[in-house]
């Protein structure tokens, strides 16, 4: 299972630097390792393929980590 963050207060968007001056968060996906380090950032999120894109990237990250 992979946790997904909901950010109704926009606190996390501010912390990650993705909150626009208009108050909307950029639709970026951050892949964060078990140790808390950011492993990758997807800045080109497409609503129509994002689920498949996330699964593919997670597989790549796991394969590259030696698990």
C-alpha positions in Angstrom: 0.0 0.0 0.0 1.2 3.5 -0.8 -0.1 6.4 1.3 -1.5 9.4 -0.5 -1.7 12.8 1.1 -4.7 15.1 1.3 -3.8 18.7 2.1 -6.9 20.8 2.8 -5.0 23.4 4.8 -2.3 23.8 2.0 0.4 23.5 4.6 2.2 20.7 2.8 1.9 22.5 -0.6 3.6 25.6 1.0 6.3 23.4 2.5 7.1 21.7 -0.8 7.0 25.0 -2.8 4.1 24.1 -5.1 1.5 26.6 -3.9 0.9 29.3 -6.5 0.3 33.0 -5.7 -3.4 32.3 -6.5 -3.6 29.7 -3.7 -3.7 26.6 -5.9 -1.2 23.7 -5.6 0.6 22.5 -8.7 -0.4 18.9 -9.5 3.0 17.4 -8.9 3.6 13.9 -7.5 6.4 13.4 -5.0 7.7 9.9 -4.5 9.0 9.7 -1.0 11.1 6.8 0.3 10.7 5.0 3.6 13.5 7.1 5.0 11.7 10.3 4.2 13.9 11.4 1.2 12.3 12.5 -2.0 13.2 9.9 -4.6 11.5 11.6 -7.6 9.1 14.4 -8.6 6.6 14.1 -11.5 5.9 17.6 -12.7 4.0 16.5 -15.8 0.8 15.0 -14.3 -1.8 13.9 -16.7 -5.2 13.2 -15.2 -6.1 10.6 -17.9 -3.0 8.5 -17.3 -1.7 9.4 -13.8 -2.7 6.2 -12.1 -0.8 4.1 -14.7 2.1 6.5 -14.6 2.4 6.3 -10.8 2.3 2.4 -10.9 5.0 2.4 -13.6 7.2 4.8 -11.7 6.9 3.0 -8.4 7.9 -0.2 -10.2 11.0 1.5 -11.6 11.9 3.0 -8.2 11.5 -0.4 -6.5 13.5 -2.2 -9.2 16.3 0.4 -9.0 16.5 0.1 -5.2 17.5 -3.5 -5.1 14.3 -4.7 -3.3 
